[in-house]
Amino acid sequence: MARQNVIAGLVGQIQATNGFEAGNKGTAVAYDHRVLVQGVDRAAIVLADTFEHNRMVIGGKTEIAYALTVHLFVRHNNDVVAARGDADLYASNIVQRINDNPTLGGSAYDAIVSEGRVEDEDMKIGSVHFLVESLTVRAREHLTNA
């Protein structure tokens, strides 16, 4: 396992979340902000943040705890109140999906959305206005000493 696998697992779970699935006007990707200029109504962009590597006392294993950031962009079309309600809904959908699938499809030992924050009520990308929220996902993986 590696951080890229955990990120891919998180992206896969978000892509299976209501509002981000295929054929919808939402998307989930890792690292790629270019999707924001491709006509999406919402995007979840996963970025690597910090990690901690610790030795576990029993079993000759180590654990890596990753903090991953999910930037949630919601197009607001000049109706910030409606977009804020949409952002609440989509953030809740992501939290619930990860609660229901804490191994991120087998890519992590355990994961949880540990915090969220409103970043910006009006971020303009090109000519498109988005609301931005950030969710921090803490994911752990166990490694065996080789």
N, C-alpha and C positions, 0 to 999 in steps of 0.2 A: 504494500500500500504506500501511498504518497499523497502529498497535499493535492496534487492535480486530480487524483482519483476521488478524494473527498469533495473537491469543488465540482467535479463532473457529477457525482452523486447528488449534491445539493441542487445543481442546475436541473438534473433529471427530475427530481421531486417537484421543483417549482414548475417545470414544464407540464407536469401532470396535475397541477393545481387549477381549480376553477378560475378562469380569466387569463390563463397563460398557456393553455393547451393548443395544439396545432389547429389551424383553421380559425383561430380567434384573433382579435386585433391586439393581442398582447403577446409578449415574448419573454423568454428567459435565456440569458447567455452569460458566459464568463468573460470578463475583461473588455468587452467590445461595446463602447458607447456609440458606435456608428449606427446602431439600430434605431437610435432616437430620431434620425433624420430620414427614416424609411417609412413613415406614415403609421407608426404604431400608436395605439391609444394608451398603452401601458407597457412598461418594461421593468424587469427585475435583472439587474446587472450585478453579478457576483464578483467580488474582489477579495484577494488574499489580504489579510491584515497581519496580526501577530501570531506567534506560536510559542509554546513552552514545551520543552522536552525533559521528562523526569524519569528517573529510574524507579521502578516498582520494587518493593522489598521482596515479594514472594514470586517465584517462578522464573526468574531471570529474564524479565521483560522490561521494556520501557514503554512509556506512554507519551504521545504527542497530543497536546491540546491546542487546536487551532481556533483562532477568532477570525471568522469570515464576515465580510460586510456585504449585505444585499442592499443595493441602492434601488429603491422602488420609485420609478418615475410614472406619474399619472398626468396625462394631458388634461388641461382644464378648460380650454375653449371659452375663456372669460367668465366662467361660472365657478368661482373658487369654492363656494359652499358645496355644490354638488360634487366637485372633484375631491374635496376633503372627505366627504362621505364615501366616495368610491375608494379613496386611499385607505380609509379605515377598514372597509370590507376586504380589499385585496391583501392588506397586511395581516388581517385576521385569518384569511384563507391560507396564507403561507405558514403562519404559526400553527394552525390546526394540522396542516399537511405534515409538517415536521414532527409535531407531537404524535401523529399517527404512524409515522415512519422514521423513528429516531436513528436507525442505522443508515439512513440515506441510500436505501436500496442495496445495502451490504457493503458500502464503501467506508463506513465508520463504525466504531464500537457503539457510540452514542452521540446524539446531537440534540440541541435545544436552542430555540430563539431566546437569548438571555436578556436582550434589551432592544428598545427601538426609540427613535427620536425623529421629530420633524426637522428637516434640514432647511427647506426653503419653500415658501408659498408661491413663488413665481420665478422659476428659472427659465430663461428663454434660450432655446437651442435652435439656431436658424431663425425661423419666424414662428416657431411653435412654443407655446407656454406649457410648462410642466410644474406640478408640485413634486417635491422630493422628500422621501422619508428614507431613513437608514435602519436596517435591522441587523443586529449582531447575532450571528449563529456561532455557538461554541460546539465544536465537534472534536471528539476524542478518537484516537486510534491506538491500538496496542501493537507493539512491535516485539518480535522475538530476537534475542541476541544471537547473532550468527557466529 
